[in-house]
Amino acid sequence: MKRKNRTIIFLATILILGWVTTRTIKQSETKPGSTTKTSTVRFITSTMTADGSIVAQNQARLAFQTSGKLTYLPFKEGDKVRAGQTIAKLDSYALQRQLRASLNNYRSTRDTFDQVQQNNIDNVLNAQVTPTYAKANLDTTQAVNDAIKRILDQNQATLDNSVINVELANYALQLSTLSSPISGIITHEDVAVAGLNITPATGFTVADPDSMVFRANIPTSSIYYVSLGSKVTLVLDGINQKISGTVSRIYPSKIILSGGQAVYPIDIVSDELKTKAKLEQTGKAIISTNSENLALVPVWSVLSGKYIWINNNDKPELRQVSTGKIHGNEIEITAGLAAGDKIIVDPKYISSLKYPIL
């Protein structure tokens, strides 16, 4: 008899603890006036579908750093280029003249520098400076040596500045030519013909087709269920045959799409893409997830880390479960729940039902 009484007291304590805990949390989590009493358990499916498109992992977006007149545009969109080839060039007449002027100034400065150095070797500088200090009551030797040192330092600084001016003029001339850093295909040009004035906003894109991948966008709430190496089936627009692939990269930072949705990009590789797909081709990815028999429930509904109230034929049942990772306001349930189970989300609903032990 005493053992039976202890059992009843224990069950009643768990019920009261669960009711009080859930009521406290729900007062802060549930919107006022909500009439929802139960919520069906949400299981993560074994596959998920994500939109995406074919892109090149190895591609370059190029632009001039200065404005100017476009004088040379040898390639069109779709043309192949080799690494180092010129794909666009600005009018460089003025830049060439500036470089020539800088070189002339350097030559003149270099002649002056060499002459001053020779004058110092021949003691000409000493002879020029000494009379200036001979009239003053100074240590002539020290004063002359200091003066000669300053002359040589100034001469060196002038030459250094001349060299810098030549380098800057040459660098500006180099910036007037846009070369491809990779071998590939020109996939985009913001300008179609030469002869137009362009700005740094004018861009050119070169992509390596041998590095094609399918880049899909995964919602932030689902990224936890995608792993490197996950199997993927690609359905590309315009291609009837499905393509098999695997997840090769999961990007660490989320991006915001034009519609405001936050997603994580992932790259999917397949040898078939090189022969069947084209850059910028769109489609869908059917991704196998790592979430077999995995359910998600609100964090607050799990009591003591291992109990959940379930509505079992209009009777509250305290179910023991196994938990996994927490994702925001939800927690994984790895065991203990089944499809169709309903979680009690309104604490008052428990007390309104007939419960034998009370």
Secondary structure, 3 states (H helix, E strand, C coil): CHHHHHHHHHHHHHHHHHHHHHHHHHHHHCCCCCCCCEEECEECCCEEEEEEEEEECCEEEEECCCCEEEEECCCCCCCEECCCCEEEEECCHHHHHHHHHHHHHHHHHHHHHHHHHHHHHCCHHHHHHHHHHHCCCCCHHHHHHHHHHHHHHHHHHHHHHHHHHHHHHHHHHHCCEEECCCCEEEEEECCCCCCCEECCCCEEEEECHHHEEEEEEEECCCHHHCCCCCEEEEEECCCCCCEEEEEEEECCCCEECCCCCEEEEEEEECCCHHHHCCCCCEEEEEEECCCCCCEEEEHHHEECCCEEEEECCCCEEEEECEEEEEECCEEEEEECCCCCCEEECCHHHHHHCCCCCC
